[in-house]
């Protein structure tokens, strides 16, 4: 099973976690969130992210961030080992739900489904 760690500008991470656990309440223990506020030092963000990562009890973790190149993404990249912890930027609700729906698949498959969910979930509707 793949766990999810969401690191994003406040209050997006906790809001996305709430949306995730609303739709998939049984997955709540496999989703953590870190809201990054402007006053946080980089070391504090890094320490909190590592603590949350260690609380997740699955062998693989997908870390979602909101914006590539911003502080949450930079911290997330420090967590990634390229094997058991990988990072995807540009998190949105469709990719989050898709990831939870297929969390029993291998990490790379979850990532592929997340990216597909993200792009398929963005469309002009009116």
C-alpha positions as a Markdown table, in Angstrom:
| # | Residue | x | y | z |
|---|---|---|---|---|
| 1 | Unk | 0.0 | 0.0 | 0.0 |
| 2 | Unk | 1.2 | 3.5 | -0.8 |
| 3 | Unk | 0.8 | 6.3 | 1.8 |
| 4 | Unk | 0.3 | 9.9 | 0.9 |
| 5 | Unk | 2.1 | 12.9 | 2.4 |
| 6 | Unk | 0.8 | 16.3 | 1.3 |
| 7 | Unk | 3.1 | 19.3 | 1.7 |
| 8 | Unk | 1.6 | 22.6 | 0.5 |
| 9 | Unk | 1.1 | 26.2 | 1.4 |
| 10 | Unk | -1.4 | 26.7 | 4.2 |
| 11 | Unk | -4.2 | 25.8 | 4.4 |
| 12 | Unk | -4.1 | 23.6 | 1.2 |
| 13 | Unk | -2.5 | 20.5 | 2.6 |
| 14 | Unk | -4.9 | 20.1 | 5.5 |
| 15 | Unk | -7.9 | 20.9 | 3.3 |
| 16 | Unk | -6.8 | 18.3 | 0.8 |
| 17 | Unk | -6.4 | 15.8 | 3.6 |
| 18 | Unk | -9.9 | 16.6 | 4.8 |
| 19 | Unk | -11.2 | 16.0 | 1.2 |
| 20 | Unk | -9.3 | 12.8 | 0.9 |
| 21 | Unk | -10.5 | 11.3 | 4.2 |
| 22 | Unk | -14.1 | 12.5 | 3.4 |
| 23 | Unk | -14.1 | 10.4 | 0.3 |
| 24 | Unk | -12.0 | 7.6 | 1.6 |
| 25 | Unk | -12.4 | 7.5 | 5.4 |
| 26 | Unk | -10.7 | 4.1 | 5.7 |
| 27 | Unk | -7.5 | 5.6 | 4.3 |
| 28 | Unk | -7.2 | 8.3 | 6.9 |
| 29 | Unk | -4.2 | 6.6 | 8.7 |
| 30 | Unk | -2.3 | 6.6 | 5.4 |
| 31 | Unk | -2.6 | 10.3 | 4.7 |
| 32 | Unk | -0.6 | 13.0 | 6.4 |
| 33 | Unk | -0.6 | 16.8 | 5.7 |
| 34 | Unk | 1.9 | 19.6 | 6.4 |
| 35 | Unk | 0.6 | 23.2 | 5.9 |
| 36 | Unk | 3.6 | 25.5 | 5.3 |
| 37 | Unk | 3.0 | 29.0 | 6.7 |
| 38 | Unk | 5.2 | 32.0 | 5.8 |
| 39 | Unk | 6.8 | 32.3 | 9.2 |
| 40 | Unk | 8.2 | 28.7 | 9.2 |
| 41 | Unk | 11.9 | 28.3 | 8.9 |
| 42 | Unk | 13.1 | 25.8 | 6.3 |
| 43 | Unk | 14.6 | 23.6 | 9.0 |
| 44 | Unk | 11.3 | 23.5 | 10.9 |
| 45 | Unk | 9.4 | 22.5 | 7.7 |
| 46 | Unk | 12.0 | 19.8 | 7.0 |
| 47 | Unk | 11.8 | 18.4 | 10.5 |
| 48 | Unk | 8.0 | 18.3 | 10.5 |
| 49 | Unk | 7.9 | 16.7 | 7.1 |
| 50 | Unk | 10.3 | 14.0 | 8.2 |
| 51 | Unk | 8.3 | 13.4 | 11.4 |
| 52 | Unk | 5.1 | 12.9 | 9.3 |
| 53 | Unk | 6.9 | 10.7 | 6.9 |
| 54 | Unk | 8.1 | 8.4 | 9.7 |
| 55 | Unk | 4.5 | 8.2 | 11.1 |
| 56 | Unk | 3.3 | 6.6 | 7.8 |
| 57 | Unk | 3.6 | 2.9 | 8.2 |
| 58 | Unk | 3.7 | 1.7 | 4.6 |
| 59 | Unk | 6.8 | 0.8 | 2.7 |
| 60 | Unk | 6.1 | 3.4 | -0.1 |
| 61 | Unk | 5.0 | 7.0 | 0.1 |
| 62 | Unk | 3.9 | 9.4 | -2.5 |
| 63 | Unk | 4.5 | 13.1 | -1.5 |
| 64 | Unk | 2.2 | 15.6 | -3.2 |
| 65 | Unk | 3.1 | 19.3 | -3.3 |
| 66 | Unk | 1.3 | 22.3 | -4.7 |
| 67 | Unk | 3.8 | 24.2 | -6.8 |
| 68 | Unk | 7.1 | 23.0 | -8.3 |
| 69 | Unk | 10.0 | 25.2 | -7.2 |
| 70 | Unk | 8.3 | 26.6 | -4.1 |
| 71 | Unk | 9.3 | 25.8 | -0.5 |
| 72 | Unk | 6.9 | 22.8 | 0.0 |
| 73 | Unk | 8.2 | 21.2 | -3.2 |
| 74 | Unk | 11.9 | 21.8 | -2.3 |
| 75 | Unk | 11.3 | 20.2 | 1.1 |
| 76 | Unk | 9.5 | 17.3 | -0.5 |
| 77 | Unk | 12.4 | 16.7 | -2.8 |
| 78 | Unk | 14.7 | 16.3 | 0.2 |
| 79 | Unk | 12.5 | 13.5 | 1.4 |
| 80 | Unk | 12.5 | 11.6 | -1.9 |
| 81 | Unk | 14.8 | 8.6 | -2.3 |
| 82 | Unk | 13.6 | 7.7 | -5.8 |
| 83 | Unk | 12.6 | 4.2 | -4.7 |
| 84 | Unk | 10.3 | 4.2 | -1.7 |
| 85 | Unk | 9.5 | 8.0 | -1.5 |
| 86 | Unk | 8.7 | 9.9 | -4.7 |
| 87 | Unk | 7.3 | 13.4 | -5.3 |
| 88 | Unk | 4.6 | 14.8 | -7.6 |
| 89 | Unk | 3.9 | 18.6 | -7.8 |
| 90 | Unk | 0.7 | 20.2 | -8.8 |
| 91 | Unk | -1.6 | 18.3 | -6.5 |
| 92 | Unk | -5.4 | 18.5 | -7.1 |
| 93 | Unk | -8.4 | 16.6 | -5.8 |
| 94 | Unk | -8.8 | 14.3 | -8.8 |
| 95 | Unk | -5.2 | 13.1 | -8.5 |
| 96 | Unk | -5.6 | 12.7 | -4.8 |
| 97 | Unk | -8.7 | 10.6 | -5.1 |
| 98 | Unk | -7.2 | 8.5 | -7.9 |
| 99 | Unk | -4.2 | 7.8 | -5.7 |
| 100 | Unk | -6.3 | 6.7 | -2.8 |
| 101 | Unk | -8.4 | 4.5 | -5.0 |
| 102 | Unk | -5.4 | 2.6 | -6.4 |
| 103 | Unk | -3.2 | 2.8 | -3.3 |
| 104 | Unk | -2.7 | -0.9 | -3.2 |
| 105 | Unk | -0.8 | -0.8 | -6.5 |
| 106 | Unk | 3.0 | -0.3 | -6.7 |
| 107 | Unk | 4.2 | 3.3 | -6.1 |
| 108 | Unk | 5.1 | 3.9 | -9.8 |
| 109 | Unk | 1.6 | 2.7 | -10.8 |
| 110 | Unk | 0.0 | 5.0 | -8.2 |
| 111 | Unk | 2.0 | 7.9 | -9.6 |
| 112 | Unk | 0.9 | 7.2 | -13.2 |
| 113 | Unk | -2.7 | 7.1 | -12.1 |
| 114 | Unk | -2.3 | 10.3 | -10.1 |
| 115 | Unk | -0.9 | 12.2 | -13.0 |
| 116 | Unk | -3.6 | 10.8 | -15.3 |
| 117 | Unk | -6.3 | 11.8 | -12.8 |
| 118 | Unk | -4.8 | 15.3 | -12.5 |
| 119 | Unk | -4.8 | 15.9 | -16.3 |
| 120 | Unk | -8.2 | 14.2 | -16.9 |
| 121 | Unk | -9.8 | 16.1 | -14.1 |
| 122 | Unk | -9.0 | 19.5 | -15.6 |
| 123 | Unk | -11.5 | 20.5 | -18.3 |
| 124 | Unk | -13.6 | 23.4 | -19.4 |
| 125 | Unk | -17.2 | 22.5 | -18.5 |
| 126 | Unk | -19.2 | 25.5 | -19.6 |
